[in-house]
Amino acid sequence: MPTHYRIARSLALSGALLLLTMVFPETSTWSANQPEKPVGERREAISLADAVLRALQYNLDVSLSRQTKEIRLTDIIFEQAKFDPLLSLNGQYNRSVSPLNRPVLGFGGNVVGTGEPEGFDQNATQVTLDVTQNLLTGANYDLNFSPSRVFVAGNPQFLFNPGYQSGLVFTLTQPLLRNFGTEVNRSFIRIAQNNAKVEEHVFFDRVLTVITTVEQTYWEVQFANDNLKVAQAALKAAEELLATNRAKAKAGVMAIVEVLQAESAVASRVEQVLLAEKAIRDQEDQLRRLLSPSEEELRQDVKLALVDQPLQTLEAISLEETIDAALQLRPELLQANKNIETSELNIKFAKNQLLPNLSFQGTSGLTGLGDNWGGMINNNFSGDFYNYGAGLVLSYPLGNRSAFSQYNKRQLEARNAQASLQSLRQQVIVGVREAVRRVQTDFKRIETTRSARIMSEKQLQAEQERLNVGLSTTRFVLDFQRDLAIARGNEFRAIVDYNKSLSNLARQKATTLERYHLELQ
């Protein structure tokens, strides 16, 4: 190699070394250059159980689902209220003065055909009390009591003037075919109850989803913290290697290029530390948002200190028992079963609407008359004056196409509900099998990544010893440091993934609440 080329390259390397030395002086370390704790930042210790309880209490998704469930409960009362009695009270006063075309018996007036018509002046005051109610048998009754006072001006030859008259009438209409029976008439109440139960299962599903999301995010925060430790350890190792190489370069036993490689590695790992710190902040914000703090609290800088550590032991899992538990507890399946019950109720009601409308109608009443209120009431309930009657009414729309179309529609809906249930059961079984495999696989990953990390530590130690005796280079040591950092990160990732898989398995079985000894009221 020409002498002037070697000199030029040496000057270039020396200039680069001087520039990097200004950026990374020997006396500086990453810990000294770390940003200070932000003003106003506070630390908050939080366990996984605390995070779950806070989410259940304050999470907005849970609150919305809870309110929707309560709305469904009002629908039940609305349907039941259709069978409440209705009380109505009506009072009227009427006066009429009508011309008479002929004298009335007992009147002293003009002879027929001569003179002017005589006026008939009548004053009537009436009160009507009415009670009606629909019964669960399909019947409806009407109880009517209507007392009145009638006064005719002049000198009419009436028995009582003013006269007090009343009538008590009871009318009953009972369907005998269509809309007959409590089962048919309770259909909409039971459907409303089923809808409320479905909403409870929806609420339960939302609770499980929120808890699982909190668990998954909690472990992601844990991984972000562990990943920062890995990045910091890698940076520290690179800084120590850089310090050693600088000392050797000053002593003239190591080439400048070895120092440059170490300084480049330090710069790269500083960047990794910065990214790891950002990842922690991002994951902490996601976890805090799930706990639904106020906007003012969400604006504050809070450093979360996680109390719980991830599990690293294998839990005994029976695939068959897990599948059976999921098929029994999963809220989606419970919803589907309720939907099938609702479709069966709709079919029964629609089938009943195919029948003719045959109704029994009966009526009975008592009347009373007197010269005062007391006499009227005594006569009304004496039983001397009464009336009654009964009959049948039959009606049927020709073709009855509306009822038949609804019946066919309800049958199709029932088939769809059955198919949806079968599809959901298959999805649950496949999901549980996958969740169990994931737990087993992630636990094996912990063992394999731990072995890989131990081997990386041994390889790095051996390579550093080779470097110390001049049998290796900085590049190889940096490569092994990088491999060790990756191995540590993989081990932490496997541990966190294993805990996330346990959370997912509990979600698949719908036993998440049991992990925290919680029950929904």
Number of C-alpha atoms within 10 A of each C-alpha: 5 6 7 9 10 11 11 11 11 14 12 12 16 15 12 15 19 13 12 16 15 10 12 18 12 13 7 11 14 16 10 9 8 11 8 7 8 9 7 8 11 12 10 11 11 14 14 18 16 13 19 23 15 15 26 21 13 15 19 17 17 21 17 12 19 18 11 16 20 13 13 19 17 14 18 19 13 13 18 16 12 14 17 12 15 12 11 11 12 10 12 10 12 10 13 12 13 12 12 12 12 14 15 13 9 10 13 12 13 13 11 11 9 7 9 13 17 18 15 15 14 16 15 17 15 17 16 16 15 18 15 19 16 19 17 18 17 22 21 18 19 18 18 19 19 18 23 20 21 18 18 20 13 11 10 16 13 12 10 15 17 18 19 24 23 23 22 19 19 19 18 17 20 21 21 20 17 18 23 19 17 13 16 21 19 19 18 20 18 18 22 22 21 21 21 22 19 22 22 23 22 20 23 21 20 20 24 23 18 21 24 21 18 24 22 21 20 27 25 22 25 24 23 24 21 19 26 22 18 22 26 21 17 25 27 18 17 26 23 15 22 24 18 14 24 23 15 16 16 11 9 10 11 17 14 19 18 18 24 21 17 24 24 13 23 24 16 13 23 19 14 19 22 14 14 21 17 14 19 22 18 13 20 21 20 16 23 19 17 22 22 18 16 10 9 7 11 13 10 11 15 18 15 19 15 16 13 14 12 16 13 14 11 13 11 7 11 9 15 12 11 19 21 13 16 24 22 13 16 22 23 20 21 19 21 21 18 21 23 22 17 22 22 19 21 23 21 16 22 21 19 17 20 19 16 17 17 18 22 15 18 16 17 15 19 20 24 23 24 21 15 15 17 12 14 22 19 14 18 23 15 13 13 10 14 16 11 12 10 12 10 13 12 12 10 11 11 6 8 13 11 11 17 15 11 18 21 14 14 21 18 14 19 21 13 14 21 17 14 17 20 14 12 17 19 13 12 20 19 12 18 26 17 14 22 20 15 19 23 18 15 22 22 16 19 22 15 15 21 19 14 19 21 15 14 21 19 14 17 21 15 15 21 22 14 14 15 12 8 11 10 15 16 21 14 14 23 22 14 21 25 21 19 24 23 20 22 24 22 20 21 23 23 24 26 26 24 27 23 24 22 25 23 24 25 21 21 26 24 22 18 21 17 10 10 12 8 10 7 8 3
